[in-house]
Amino acid sequence: MIEFIGLILALFAWMAASLWLAAFFRLPIQVESDRVARTASDGFDFERGDHSSSITWELEEPISDLVGSSVFFNMNRLDGSPVIERAAAEVVQSDECAVLLYRLAAGDTDEPGLFKAEFEVALTGQSIETRPSHQSIMVRIAPEKSRG
């Protein structure tokens, strides 16, 4: 009976540690690609070599505030070194809001690992604003799945 209780406690400790690590590193537990991120903890999972997907960020401000703006996408390794620098992105209108969108290109996901991403919005006549403004969007690139 004591071993069973110890096993249950170990299982709960493992689950708690996994959830804490996911929250600490802002890693989503389960993530789908080609969906809109609404918070910085919403991340994106891709496989190595995937370039048919996109990374998106939902905006809080109306799209009219972005008329004439330029939008860029950046993705860096965790050490800060760039993988994608100021790649052209776009603003699209969804049913409910404006969304920043970057379409992955060939080579963008060649390197497996964990990355931080952000959008830069250059507003007309103003400085550059970063979205999300307080945290980065987490991007995970897994090695290619084996074709079985």
C-alpha positions in Angstrom: 0.0 0.0 0.0 2.8 2.4 0.8 4.5 1.7 -2.6 1.2 2.5 -4.3 0.8 5.8 -2.5 4.4 6.6 -3.3 3.7 5.9 -7.0 0.6 8.1 -7.0 2.6 10.9 -5.3 5.4 10.6 -7.8 2.9 10.7 -10.7 1.3 13.9 -9.3 4.8 15.5 -8.8 5.7 14.7 -12.4 2.5 16.2 -13.7 2.9 19.3 -11.5 6.5 19.7 -12.7 5.5 19.4 -16.3 2.7 22.0 -16.0 5.0 24.4 -14.1 7.8 24.0 -16.8 5.2 24.6 -19.5 3.9 27.7 -17.8 7.4 29.0 -16.9 8.7 28.7 -20.5 5.3 29.7 -21.9 5.1 26.4 -23.8 1.6 25.4 -24.8 0.7 21.8 -23.8 -1.0 21.2 -27.1 -0.8 23.5 -30.1 -2.3 23.5 -33.6 -0.7 25.2 -36.5 -2.6 27.6 -38.8 -4.6 29.2 -36.1 -4.6 32.6 -34.5 -2.6 33.2 -31.4 -4.4 35.4 -28.9 -1.9 35.4 -26.1 1.9 35.1 -26.1 1.6 31.7 -24.4 -0.2 30.5 -27.5 2.7 29.0 -29.5 3.1 27.2 -32.8 4.4 23.7 -33.5 5.9 22.8 -36.8 7.9 19.9 -38.3 11.3 20.5 -39.8 10.9 21.6 -43.4 7.3 22.7 -43.0 6.6 25.8 -45.1 2.9 25.4 -45.9 1.7 27.0 -42.6 1.6 30.5 -41.1 2.2 32.3 -37.8 -0.5 34.7 -36.8 -1.2 37.2 -34.0 -4.6 38.7 -33.2 -4.7 42.5 -32.7 -6.7 44.3 -30.2 -6.7 47.6 -32.1 -9.0 48.2 -35.1 -7.6 47.6 -38.5 -8.2 51.2 -39.5 -5.4 52.2 -37.1 -3.0 50.1 -39.3 -3.8 51.7 -42.7 -0.5 52.5 -44.5 1.6 50.5 -41.9 4.4 48.1 -42.8 4.5 44.8 -41.0 7.5 42.5 -40.5 8.1 39.2 -38.8 11.2 38.2 -36.7 12.2 34.9 -35.3 15.2 34.3 -33.0 16.9 31.4 -31.3 16.6 31.5 -27.5 20.1 33.0 -27.4 18.8 36.0 -29.4 20.6 35.1 -32.7 18.3 35.7 -35.7 16.7 33.0 -37.8 14.2 35.3 -39.7 14.8 39.0 -39.8 12.2 41.6 -40.8 10.5 39.3 -43.3 7.4 40.8 -44.9 4.2 40.1 -43.1 0.7 41.3 -43.6 -2.5 42.5 -41.8 -5.6 40.6 -42.7 -9.2 41.0 -41.5 -10.8 38.0 -39.9 -14.5 37.7 -39.1 -14.0 39.3 -35.7 -10.7 41.2 -35.7 -7.5 42.2 -37.4 -4.7 39.6 -37.6 -1.0 39.9 -38.3 0.1 37.0 -40.6 3.4 35.6 -41.6 3.4 32.8 -44.2 6.3 30.4 -43.7 8.8 30.3 -46.6 11.2 27.5 -47.7 14.1 27.4 -45.2 12.2 29.0 -42.3 11.8 25.7 -40.5 15.0 23.9 -41.5 16.5 24.1 -38.0 14.7 22.1 -35.2 14.5 23.8 -31.8 12.6 26.3 -29.7 12.4 29.9 -31.0 10.9 33.3 -30.0 8.9 35.2 -32.6 7.4 38.7 -32.9 5.8 41.0 -35.4 7.0 44.6 -35.9 4.3 47.1 -37.0 5.7 50.4 -38.5 2.8 52.8 -38.1 2.7 55.7 -40.5 4.5 58.7 -39.0 5.2 56.9 -35.8 7.8 54.5 -34.3 7.8 50.8 -34.7 5.6 48.8 -32.3 6.2 45.1 -31.5 3.4 42.6 -31.2 3.0 40.9 -28.8 4.3 43.8 -26.8 5.3 42.1 -23.5 6.4 38.6 -24.5 7.4 36.6 -27.6 5.4 34.0 -29.5 7.0 30.6 -28.9 7.7 28.5 -32.0 8.7 24.9 -31.7 10.2 23.1 -34.8 10.4 19.4 -34.3 12.7 17.1 -36.4 10.9 15.6 -39.4 8.7 12.6 -38.6 9.9 9.4 -40.0 7.9 8.2 -43.0 6.8 4.8 -42.1 
